[in-house]
């Protein structure tokens, strides 16, 4: 196998692992309704790439290892996305709960109408 083919093969693996990490991130983003999801994206992709890469490094270099690496990349993507959302929620602005007693009174519609001369 030529050097270019080996590079293309490795790039294909990383693209697949990153795709699975992206799908995990999208699932977490939908469940969180987008809160903190943008911060979590790089962590999800990093987690997917590292988890997917660890499988062949640990010796699973056959077809079963490929499928195990896909599962590992998905799990790494979920772990990275959840860690990123947790980080974003901790670092985000703290908004106190809304207290209904401190809201201004709304005037009724009848009180706000002016009589025109």
C-alpha positions as CSV (number, residue, x, y, z in Angstrom):
1,X,0.0,0.0,0.0
2,X,1.4,3.4,-0.9
3,X,1.9,6.2,1.6
4,X,-0.9,8.3,0.0
5,X,-3.3,5.3,0.4
6,X,-2.4,4.9,4.0
7,X,-2.9,8.6,4.7
8,X,-6.3,8.5,2.9
9,X,-7.2,5.4,5.0
10,X,-6.4,7.2,8.3
11,X,-8.2,10.3,7.2
12,X,-11.3,8.2,6.3
13,X,-11.2,6.7,9.8
14,X,-11.0,10.1,11.5
15,X,-13.8,11.4,9.3
16,X,-16.1,8.5,10.3
17,X,-15.2,8.9,14.0
18,X,-15.8,12.6,13.9
19,X,-19.2,12.0,12.2
20,X,-20.2,9.7,15.0
21,X,-19.1,12.3,17.5
22,X,-21.1,14.9,15.7
23,X,-24.2,12.7,15.9
24,X,-23.7,12.2,19.6
25,X,-23.3,16.0,20.0
26,X,-26.5,16.6,18.0
27,X,-28.4,14.2,20.3
28,X,-27.2,15.9,23.4
29,X,-27.9,19.4,21.9
30,X,-31.4,18.4,21.1
31,X,-32.0,17.0,24.6
32,X,-30.6,20.2,26.1
33,X,-32.5,22.4,23.7
34,X,-29.3,24.0,22.5
35,X,-28.2,25.3,25.9
36,X,-24.4,25.1,26.0
37,X,-24.2,23.0,22.9
38,X,-21.9,25.3,21.0
39,X,-19.2,25.0,23.7
40,X,-19.7,21.2,23.8
41,X,-19.0,20.7,20.0
42,X,-15.2,20.8,20.1
43,X,-15.1,18.6,23.2
44,X,-17.5,16.0,21.6
45,X,-15.4,15.8,18.4
46,X,-12.2,15.5,20.5
47,X,-13.7,12.8,22.6
48,X,-14.9,10.9,19.6
49,X,-11.5,11.1,17.8
50,X,-9.6,10.0,20.9
51,X,-11.9,7.2,21.8
52,X,-12.0,5.9,18.2
53,X,-8.2,6.1,17.9
54,X,-7.6,4.2,21.1
55,X,-9.2,1.0,19.9
56,X,-6.7,0.3,17.1
57,X,-3.9,1.5,19.3
58,X,-4.9,-1.0,21.9
59,X,-4.6,-3.8,19.4
60,X,-8.0,-4.2,17.8
61,X,-6.9,-3.9,14.2
62,X,-9.4,-6.1,12.4
63,X,-13.0,-5.7,11.2
64,X,-14.3,-6.2,14.7
65,X,-12.0,-3.5,15.9
66,X,-13.5,-1.1,13.3
67,X,-17.0,-1.7,14.7
68,X,-15.8,-1.4,18.3
69,X,-14.1,1.9,17.4
70,X,-17.4,3.2,16.0
71,X,-19.1,2.4,19.3
72,X,-16.2,3.9,21.2
73,X,-16.3,7.0,19.1
74,X,-20.0,7.4,19.8
75,X,-19.4,6.9,23.5
76,X,-16.5,9.4,23.4
77,X,-18.7,11.9,21.6
78,X,-21.4,11.6,24.2
79,X,-18.9,11.9,27.0
80,X,-17.4,15.0,25.4
81,X,-20.7,16.6,24.7
82,X,-22.0,16.0,28.2
83,X,-18.8,17.4,29.7
84,X,-19.0,20.4,27.4
85,X,-22.6,21.1,28.4
86,X,-21.7,20.8,32.0
87,X,-18.8,23.1,31.6
88,X,-20.9,25.7,29.7
89,X,-23.6,25.6,32.4
90,X,-21.1,26.2,35.1
91,X,-19.3,29.0,33.2
92,X,-22.5,30.7,31.9
93,X,-24.2,33.7,33.5
94,X,-26.0,32.9,36.6
95,X,-29.6,34.1,36.3
96,X,-31.6,34.1,39.4
97,X,-35.1,32.6,39.4
98,X,-37.9,35.0,38.4
99,X,-39.8,36.3,41.4
100,X,-43.4,37.1,40.6
101,X,-43.7,39.5,43.6
102,X,-41.0,41.8,42.2
103,X,-42.6,42.3,38.8
104,X,-44.3,45.7,38.2
105,X,-48.1,45.7,38.2
106,X,-49.7,45.8,34.8
107,X,-52.3,48.4,34.2
108,X,-55.6,47.2,33.0
109,X,-56.6,48.0,29.5
110,X,-59.4,50.3,30.7
111,X,-57.0,52.3,32.9
112,X,-54.6,52.9,30.0
113,X,-57.2,54.2,27.5
114,X,-57.4,57.9,27.2
115,X,-60.5,59.7,26.3
116,X,-59.9,61.9,23.3
117,X,-61.6,65.3,23.3
